[in-house]
Amino acid sequence: MDDEAARELDRLRREIGHTAHELANVLGIVQNYVAFLAEDLPADPDSPARKDLPPLESATERAIALVQQLQHTVAGVP
């Protein structure tokens, strides 16, 4: 790989890492908001609003895991 290609690859890694970091911040806000909602909802597990929480929690956790995987990949961590 020539120097120019190596510099471009490094630039892309930094850009992807920065974007992944920003996305992780947003997902953290979503995750916290869902947790706050869970605290404020009635304890009844049959509550329609409470039934909506598990898919939101699951989707947020999956997205966070994907972002972490991306961050590890661009950082060269297996």
Secondary structure as UniProt FT lines:
FT   HELIX           3..40
FT   TURN            45..46
FT   HELIX           48..51
FT   HELIX           53..75
//
